[in-house]
C-alpha cells in the first residue's frame, strides 16, 4: 500500500500541467484496482485549504466528495502520527509540517512509500518515494 500525496490530486483536478496526465493515470490505476493506495486526513485538509484559499471552495468540495468515494477510509492523523512528525521535523530542519505528517503516516502504517512529485521525501532516510511520471 502506498500513500498518495496531495500534489497528485491537485495535478489531476487542476489545469494543464506537465504532471497532469501521469497523475490521472495513477488515480485510474487505483480505481481499476491495479494500484493499492490511500491518502491521509492531512491530504483532505490540504485540498480544502488550497481551494478555499484560491476562492474555489466549490471545486474543493467536489474534489473532496470524489476523493471520499475513491478513498472511503483515509488514514487518520492521531497522536502517533503527530509525535512521529514532530520527531521527523526535529531530525530534518528542511521538512515542513504537512510533509512531515505524510512521512509519519507512511512510517506508522508501515506503507511501501509515498507517491509524489515532491523530491523533499527523497531526503528522508528509509522513506521510499514513487515519482509521478
N, C-alpha and C positions, 0 to 999 in steps of 0.2 A: 504494500500500500504506500502511495506517495501523497504528499501534501501539495495542494495547488496554491501557489502564491497569488496574491491579488492582481498582479500585473497581467497574468494570463486572462483573467476575467475582463480587465479594463481594455486590453488589446482586442479581445473578442467582440465586445459590445461597442467599442469606440469607432471612430472614423478611420480612414485609411492609415495604415502603419505597416512598416516592413515585417512586423511580427504578428499581424492580424491573422493571416491565413494559417500560420503554424499554431497559433492559439486556438483557432476554431477547430483545427484538426485534433488537438488534444482533447477538447470538450466532446467532439464527435466520438473519439475512441472511448471515452468514459461512458458516454451514452450507449454505445454499442456493446459495452462490457468487455472490451479488449484491453482496457487500462484500468487498474484498480487505484482509485484516488479519492480524496476527500478534501474538504477545506476546513478551516477552523473558524470559530466565532469572531476572531480578530479580523479575518478577511471580510466577513459580512459587515462588520463595523466600518472597515475601511471603505467599502463600496458605498455605504450610506453616507459617510462623511464626505467622500470625494464628490459625489454627485450633488449633495446638498450644498457644499461649498462652491460649486460651479453654477448654482442656481438651476440645477436639473434634478430636482427632488423626484419628480415622477419617473424619470429614467432610472434613478436609484431604486425606487420602489418596485418597478417592473423587473429590474435585474435581480433584486433580492427574491422576488417571487419565483423566477426561473431557477435561481440557484438553490432555493429550498426544495424545489421539485427534484432537481438533479442530485442534490446532496441533502437528503432529509435528516441526517444525523451528523451535523458538523461537530468537529472536536470542540469540547468546551474548554474554556480557559479558567482553570481553578488555581488553587494555592500552589500545587506542584509546578505548574507551568510558569506562574509568576516568579516563584523562587528560582527556578532554573533560568528564566530570562534575566533576572537580576544578576545571577552568577555569570552568565554569558556576557552581560554588559560590563561587569567588573573586570572580566578577563580580556575583553576586546573593546577598547575605547572607541573604535570606529563604528560599533554596532548601535543602531538606533532601536528604540523601544519596540516598534512593530516588528522589525526583522528579528529581534531577539525573541519575541513571543512565538513567531513562526518556527524559529530554530528550536525553541524549547518544546513545542508541540511535537516536532519530528523526534526529538530525543526522548521525551517522556512517554510517547506512544510507540517507541521502537519502530518508527516508519523507515522505509527504504531510503527516503530523501525528500527533497522539495523540487517541484517543477517550477522554474522561474527564469526570467531573463536577468535577474539581479545578481551580478557577479560577487557581491559582498559575501554571499553564502560560501563561496569558494575559500574564503579566508578563515572559516571556522573548521578547525581540525575535527575530523571524524564525521562531518556532515556532508552528505552527497547531494550535489546539485545536478538536476537534469535540465539541461538548457532548452529554451523554447526556440526551436528551429525547424 
